[in-house]
Amino acid sequence: MVGKRSLGRRFGWLWVAYAVSTFGTRLAFDAFPLIAILVLHSGATQVALLAASGLAVGAAVAVPLGPWVEFRRKRPVMVAMDLVRFAALVSVPAAYALGLLGFAQLLVVSVVVAAADITFGAASGAFLKTLVPPRDLLVANGRFESTAWTATMLGPPLGGAAIGLFGPVMTVTADAVSYLLSAVGIRAIGGKEPHPVRTRAPARLRGSDLLDGWRYILADPNLRPLFCNTVLVNGLIMAATPLLAVLMLGSLGFAPWQYGLAFAVPCIGGLIGSRLAPPLVARFGQRTVLLASGVLRVCWPVGLALVHPGVSGLVLVMVVEFGVITCCGVYAPVLATYRLEQIPADRVVRTLSAWSVTGKTTTAAMTALWGLLAAATGPRAAIAIAGLLMLATPLLLPRRERAAPKPAAVVGDW
């Protein structure tokens, strides 16, 4: 079976590094807001600022890093970003132990970690493209996707138990250590990584170079609709998530453990979807699976507006989330593979950085907007509006393959 094919020792180390850091991150899920509330006694405005600034400001900081990383070896950059995240996160328990922890430090750390996340993700995508042959990209991305959903299923409950026993600062320590272990794993990959060749050596980084990733995406007739669709769908899903928490834990009276169960169990769908992706593509073709899963993943969320008290309401949420996550589990690795196949090797980092930056800033903006919408209409109506808008997003998906323009006409070479 294609999903069981060995991708070699070097990929194995990359996969281990990814798994360790992902589990660490999921273990520390919502640790910063909890520290702000329980340790620093911050109010709702400060907690919202912490959540939004980490995404938005971190994304802005990451913008110039994409062109800078593009023509550097990716593995040293990945190790450096892991060490940056380790140093930033470990400063939190250190300051707490010394009685010096403040809200400003949490804000700075969240920005640094967000910027390093984007830079690491873009560099790792470019490195993966050189590490495994094209025929194995989907298998590799499927394994990353299944690992992410496993961590999402197990990490938050274990993290919640750890917070109950040891406090939120302990989970931040575990997250910091996970990045240190990830750096060790990436270093253990070994082998020689050739230095990327510049098509034209620049005197210095130009301001126009910062927009190269967006220019390439928007000029490509195949990537542009997928970019718009993915950013919008992800933004709408994430914008409705806190409103569903308010609805379930507030007026509907669900217990916190029931709310956690409603989102942990459906993560099994992510494992199923990521395992199904390679055989589905082998049977039906990449484009068919990409379009079908892209449509199916948005047919479910509107059902969340029908949630009601009791066991049947809890089951409804779990069924809807299972459907969404299963379809996303298929869509995400197929999209990641298609995207890497379409982007030239000398533009991968800039393009993936632009994609990630846009996704994070859009999510931050839409989360804030839907908070205002919920204040005016109520959380149930806001969730319904998000679900109905998602039903229109398949119109953005490309119906057929189109010839892309020549790269030189899209982005100025370095």
C-alpha positions as CSV (number, residue, x, y, z in Angstrom):
1,M,0.0,0.0,0.0
2,V,1.3,3.5,-0.9
3,G,0.7,4.9,2.6
4,K,3.1,2.3,4.1
5,R,6.0,2.9,1.7
6,S,9.3,3.7,3.5
7,L,10.6,7.2,2.7
8,G,14.0,6.6,4.2
9,R,16.0,7.4,7.4
10,R,16.4,11.1,6.6
11,F,12.6,11.6,6.3
12,G,12.1,9.5,9.4
13,W,14.2,12.1,11.4
14,L,12.2,15.0,10.0
15,W,8.9,13.2,10.8
16,V,10.1,12.5,14.4
17,A,11.1,16.2,14.8
18,Y,7.7,17.3,13.5
19,A,5.9,14.9,15.8
20,V,7.7,16.0,18.9
21,S,7.2,19.7,18.4
22,T,3.6,19.3,17.3
23,F,2.7,17.3,20.4
24,G,4.5,19.9,22.5
25,T,2.5,22.7,20.9
26,R,-0.8,20.8,21.4
27,L,0.1,20.0,25.0
28,A,0.5,23.7,25.7
29,F,-2.8,24.6,23.8
30,D,-4.2,27.9,25.3
31,A,-1.4,28.0,27.9
32,F,-0.7,31.7,27.3
33,P,-4.3,32.9,27.8
34,L,-4.5,30.7,30.9
35,I,-1.3,32.2,32.3
36,A,-2.6,35.7,31.5
37,I,-5.8,34.9,33.4
38,L,-4.7,32.7,36.3
39,V,-1.2,34.1,36.9
40,L,-1.3,37.7,35.8
41,H,-5.0,38.3,36.4
42,S,-5.5,39.9,33.0
43,G,-8.9,41.0,31.8
44,A,-10.8,39.9,28.6
45,T,-9.3,42.8,26.6
46,Q,-5.7,41.9,27.3
47,V,-6.4,38.2,26.6
48,A,-8.0,39.1,23.3
49,L,-5.0,41.3,22.5
50,L,-2.6,38.5,23.3
51,A,-4.4,36.1,21.0
52,A,-4.7,38.5,18.1
53,S,-1.3,40.1,18.3
54,G,0.5,36.8,18.3
55,L,-1.0,36.0,14.9
56,A,-1.0,39.4,13.3
57,V,2.2,41.0,14.5
58,G,4.1,37.6,14.2
59,A,2.9,37.3,10.6
60,A,4.1,40.9,9.9
61,V,7.5,40.1,11.4
62,A,7.8,37.0,9.3
63,V,7.2,38.8,6.0
64,P,10.9,39.9,5.4
65,L,12.2,36.5,6.5
66,G,10.7,34.7,3.5
67,P,13.0,36.3,0.9
68,W,15.9,36.1,3.3
69,V,15.5,32.4,3.7
70,E,14.8,31.6,0.1
71,F,18.4,31.3,-1.0
72,R,19.9,29.9,2.2
73,R,20.1,26.2,3.2
74,K,16.8,25.3,4.8
75,R,18.0,22.8,7.5
76,P,20.1,25.3,9.4
77,V,17.2,27.8,9.2
78,M,14.8,25.2,10.6
79,V,17.2,24.4,13.5
80,A,17.6,28.1,14.2
81,M,13.8,28.7,14.3
82,D,13.5,25.7,16.7
83,L,16.1,27.2,19.0
84,V,14.5,30.7,18.8
85,R,11.2,29.2,19.8
86,F,12.9,27.2,22.6
87,A,14.7,30.3,24.0
88,A,11.5,32.5,23.8
89,L,9.3,29.9,25.5
90,V,11.7,28.9,28.2
91,S,12.0,32.6,29.2
92,V,8.4,32.4,30.5
93,P,8.9,29.7,33.2
94,A,12.3,31.3,34.0
95,A,10.7,34.7,34.6
96,Y,7.9,33.1,36.5
97,A,10.3,31.4,38.8
98,L,12.1,34.7,39.5
99,G,8.8,36.6,40.0
100,L,9.4,38.8,37.0
101,L,6.8,37.5,34.5
102,G,4.6,40.2,33.0
103,F,2.0,40.7,30.3
104,A,4.5,42.4,28.0
105,Q,6.8,39.4,28.0
106,L,3.9,37.1,27.1
107,L,3.1,39.5,24.2
108,V,6.7,39.5,22.9
109,V,7.1,35.8,23.2
110,S,3.8,35.1,21.3
111,V,5.0,37.4,18.5
112,V,8.4,35.8,18.3
113,V,7.0,32.3,18.3
114,A,4.4,33.1,15.6
115,A,7.1,34.6,13.3
116,A,9.3,31.6,13.9
117,D,6.4,29.2,13.2
118,I,5.8,30.8,9.8
119,T,9.5,30.8,8.9
120,F,10.0,27.2,10.0
121,G,6.9,26.0,8.1
122,A,8.0,27.7,4.8
123,A,11.6,26.4,5.1
124,S,10.4,22.9,6.0
125,G,8.2,22.8,2.9
126,A,11.1,23.8,0.7
127,F,13.3,21.2,2.4
128,L,10.7,18.4,2.0
129,K,10.6,19.1,-1.7
130,T,14.3,18.3,-1.9
131,L,14.3,15.4,0.6
132,V,11.7,13.1,-1.0
133,P,11.0,12.4,-4.7
134,P,7.9,13.9,-6.2
135,R,6.0,10.6,-6.2
136,D,6.3,10.4,-2.4
137,L,5.3,14.0,-1.5
138,L,1.7,13.0,-0.9
139,V,2.6,10.1,1.4
140,A,4.9,12.4,3.3
141,N,2.3,15.2,3.7
142,G,-0.3,12.6,4.7
143,R,2.0,11.4,7.5
144,F,2.4,14.9,8.7
145,E,-1.3,15.5,8.6
146,S,-2.1,12.3,10.5
147,T,0.5,13.3,13.1
148,A,-1.1,16.7,13.5
149,W,-4.5,15.3,14.1
150,T,-3.2,12.7,16.6
151,A,-1.5,15.5,18.5
152,T,-4.7,17.6,18.4
153,M,-6.7,14.6,19.7
154,L,-4.4,13.7,22.6
155,G,-2.5,16.9,23.4
156,P,-5.2,19.3,24.8
157,P,-6.7,16.7,27.2
158,L,-3.2,15.7,28.5
159,G,-2.3,19.4,28.6
160,G,-5.5,20.2,30.6
161,A,-4.6,17.4,33.1
162,A,-1.0,18.8,33.4
163,I,-2.3,22.3,33.9
164,G,-4.6,21.0,36.7
165,L,-1.7,19.2,38.4
166,F,1.2,21.6,37.8
167,G,-0.2,24.8,36.4
168,P,0.0,26.4,32.9
169,V,3.6,27.4,33.1
170,M,4.6,23.7,33.2
171,T,3.0,23.0,29.8
172,V,5.0,26.0,28.3
173,T,8.1,24.4,29.6
174,A,7.2,21.1,27.9
175,D,6.5,23.0,24.7
176,A,9.9,24.7,24.9
177,V,11.7,21.4,25.4
178,S,9.8,19.9,22.4
179,Y,11.4,22.5,20.1
180,L,14.9,21.7,21.5
181,L,14.3,18.0,20.8
182,S,13.0,19.0,17.3
183,A,16.2,20.9,16.6
184,V,18.2,17.8,17.6
185,G,16.1,15.6,15.3
186,I,16.5,17.9,12.3
187,R,20.3,18.1,13.0
188,A,20.3,14.3,13.0
189,I,18.9,14.1,9.4
190,G,22.5,14.4,8.1
191,G,23.5,14.5,4.5
192,K,24.6,17.4,2.5
193,E,22.1,20.1,1.5
194,P,23.3,22.1,-1.6
195,H,23.3,25.8,-1.3
196,P,20.4,27.3,-3.4
197,V,21.6,29.1,-6.5
198,R,20.5,32.6,-7.1
199,T,19.4,33.4,-10.7
200,R,20.8,36.9,-10.2
201,A,22.8,38.1,-7.2
202,P,21.3,41.1,-5.5
203,A,23.2,43.9,-3.8
204,R,20.7,43.8,-0.9
205,L,17.2,42.8,-0.1
206,R,14.8,45.1,-1.9
207,G,11.4,46.2,-0.7
208,S,9.7,44.7,-3.7
209,D,11.2,41.3,-2.9
210,L,8.9,41.2,0.2
211,L,5.9,40.8,-2.1
212,D,7.3,38.2,-4.4
213,G,5.3,35.4,-2.8
214,W,2.0,37.1,-3.2
215,R,2.8,38.1,-6.8
216,Y,3.5,34.6,-7.7
217,I,0.3,33.2,-6.1
218,L,-2.0,35.8,-7.5
219,A,-0.5,35.5,-11.0
220,D,-0.8,31.7,-11.1
221,P,-4.3,30.7,-12.4
222,N,-4.2,27.4,-10.5
223,L,-2.8,28.5,-7.1
224,R,-4.8,31.8,-6.9
225,P,-8.3,30.2,-6.5
226,L,-7.0,27.6,-4.1
227,F,-5.3,30.3,-2.1
228,C,-8.4,32.4,-1.8
229,N,-10.6,29.4,-1.1
230,T,-8.3,28.0,1.6
231,V,-7.7,31.3,3.4
232,L,-11.4,32.1,3.5
233,V,-12.6,28.7,4.6
234,N,-10.0,28.4,7.3
235,G,-10.8,31.9,8.5
236,L,-14.5,31.2,8.7
237,I,-14.0,27.9,10.6
238,M,-11.7,29.5,13.1
239,A,-13.9,32.6,13.5
240,A,-16.9,30.4,14.5
241,T,-14.9,28.2,16.9
242,P,-14.8,30.6,20.0
243,L,-18.5,31.4,19.4
244,L,-19.4,27.7,19.6
245,A,-17.5,27.5,22.9
246,V,-19.5,30.5,24.2
247,L,-22.8,28.9,23.1
248,M,-22.1,25.4,24.4
249,L,-20.4,26.4,27.7
250,G,-22.8,29.3,28.3
251,S,-26.5,29.2,27.5
252,L,-26.6,25.5,26.5
253,G,-25.0,24.4,29.8
254,F,-22.5,21.8,28.5
255,A,-19.7,20.9,31.0
256,P,-16.1,21.7,30.0
257,W,-15.3,18.0,29.7
258,Q,-18.2,17.6,27.3
259,Y,-17.0,20.5,25.2
260,G,-13.5,19.0,25.1
261,L,-14.9,15.6,24.2
262,A,-16.9,17.1,21.3
263,F,-13.7,18.2,19.6
264,A,-11.3,15.5,20.7
265,V,-13.2,12.4,19.4
266,P,-13.8,13.8,15.9
267,C,-10.0,14.2,15.4
268,I,-10.1,10.5,14.6
269,G,-11.5,11.7,11.3
270,G,-8.3,13.5,10.6
271,L,-6.4,10.3,10.9
272,I,-8.9,8.5,8.6
273,G,-8.8,11.3,6.0
274,S,-5.0,11.6,5.9
275,R,-4.7,7.8,5.4
276,L,-7.3,7.8,2.7
277,A,-5.7,10.7,0.7
278,P,-3.0,8.6,-1.1
279,P,-5.2,5.7,-2.3
280,L,-8.0,8.2,-3.3
281,V,-5.5,10.2,-5.4
282,A,-4.1,6.9,-6.9
283,R,-7.7,5.9,-7.9
284,F,-9.4,9.1,-8.9
285,G,-6.6,11.6,-9.6
286,Q,-5.2,14.5,-7.7
287,R,-7.5,17.2,-9.1
288,T,-10.7,15.2,-8.6
289,V,-9.9,14.5,-4.9
290,L,-8.8,18.1,-4.3
291,L,-12.0,19.5,-5.7
292,A,-14.3,16.9,-4.1
293,S,-12.7,17.2,-0.6
294,G,-12.6,21.0,-1.0
295,V,-16.4,21.0,-1.6
296,L,-17.3,18.4,1.0
297,R,-15.4,20.0,3.9
298,V,-17.7,23.1,3.8
299,C,-21.0,21.2,3.7
300,W,-20.9,20.5,7.4
301,P,-20.2,23.6,9.5
302,V,-23.7,25.2,9.0
303,G,-25.1,22.3,11.1
304,L,-23.3,23.6,14.2
305,A,-26.0,26.4,14.3
306,L,-28.5,23.6,15.2
307,V,-26.7,22.6,18.4
308,H,-29.0,22.1,21.4
309,P,-28.8,21.0,25.0
310,G,-28.4,17.3,26.0
311,V,-26.8,14.2,24.6
312,S,-28.3,14.6,21.2
313,G,-26.8,18.1,20.9
314,L,-23.4,16.8,21.9
315,V,-23.7,14.0,19.3
316,L,-24.7,16.5,16.6
317,V,-21.5,18.6,17.3
318,M,-19.3,15.5,17.2
319,V,-20.9,14.2,13.9
320,V,-20.5,17.6,12.2
321,E,-16.9,18.0,13.4
322,F,-16.1,14.5,12.4
323,G,-17.3,15.3,8.9
324,V,-15.4,18.5,8.6
325,I,-12.2,17.1,10.0
326,T,-12.3,13.9,7.8
327,C,-12.7,16.0,4.7
328,C,-10.0,18.4,5.8
329,G,-7.8,15.4,6.5
330,V,-8.0,14.4,2.9
331,Y,-7.9,18.0,1.5
332,A,-4.9,19.3,3.4
333,P,-2.1,16.8,2.3
334,V,-3.4,16.8,-1.3
335,L,-3.3,20.6,-1.3
336,A,0.1,20.7,0.3
337,T,1.4,18.3,-2.3
338,Y,-0.2,20.1,-5.3
339,R,1.2,23.4,-4.0
340,L,4.8,22.1,-3.8
341,E,4.5,20.6,-7.2
342,Q,3.3,23.9,-8.7
343,I,5.9,26.2,-7.1
344,P,9.4,26.4,-8.6
345,A,12.2,25.4,-6.3
346,D,13.6,28.9,-6.1
347,R,10.3,30.4,-4.9
348,V,9.0,27.9,-2.4
349,V,9.9,29.8,0.8
350,R,8.6,33.1,-0.4
351,T,5.3,31.6,-1.6
352,L,4.6,29.4,1.4
353,S,5.5,32.4,3.7
354,A,3.0,34.6,1.9
355,W,0.4,31.9,2.1
356,S,0.9,31.4,5.8
357,V,1.1,35.1,6.6
358,T,-2.2,35.8,4.8
359,G,-3.9,32.8,6.5
360,K,-2.9,33.9,10.0
361,T,-3.8,37.6,9.5
362,T,-7.1,36.7,7.9
363,T,-8.0,34.4,10.7
364,A,-7.1,37.1,13.3
365,A,-9.2,39.7,11.5
366,M,-12.2,37.4,10.9
367,T,-12.2,36.2,14.5
368,A,-12.4,39.8,15.7
369,L,-15.1,40.6,13.1
370,W,-17.2,37.5,14.1
371,G,-16.9,38.5,17.7
372,L,-18.5,41.9,16.9
373,L,-21.1,40.1,14.7
374,A,-22.0,37.8,17.6
375,A,-22.4,40.7,19.9
376,A,-25.0,42.1,17.6
377,T,-26.8,39.0,16.5
378,G,-25.9,36.3,19.1
379,P,-23.4,33.5,18.8
380,R,-25.9,31.0,17.1
381,A,-26.7,33.5,14.3
382,A,-23.1,34.3,13.8
383,I,-22.2,30.6,13.5
384,A,-25.0,30.2,11.0
385,I,-23.8,33.1,8.9
386,A,-20.2,31.6,8.8
387,G,-21.6,28.2,7.8
388,L,-23.8,29.7,5.0
389,L,-20.9,31.8,3.6
390,M,-18.7,28.6,3.6
391,L,-21.3,27.0,1.3
392,A,-20.4,29.6,-1.4
393,T,-16.7,29.1,-1.2
394,P,-16.5,26.1,-3.7
395,L,-17.2,28.7,-6.4
396,L,-13.5,29.8,-5.8
397,L,-12.1,26.4,-6.5
398,P,-10.5,26.0,-10.0
399,R,-12.6,23.8,-12.3
400,R,-9.8,22.9,-14.7
401,E,-6.1,23.1,-15.0
402,R,-4.8,26.2,-16.7
403,A,-1.4,27.0,-18.1
404,A,0.6,29.2,-15.7
405,P,2.6,32.2,-17.1
406,K,6.3,32.0,-17.3
407,P,7.9,32.7,-13.9
408,A,10.1,35.5,-15.2
409,A,6.9,37.4,-16.1
410,V,5.5,37.0,-12.6
411,V,8.2,37.7,-10.1
412,G,11.4,39.6,-10.4
413,D,14.4,37.2,-9.9
414,W,17.0,38.0,-7.4
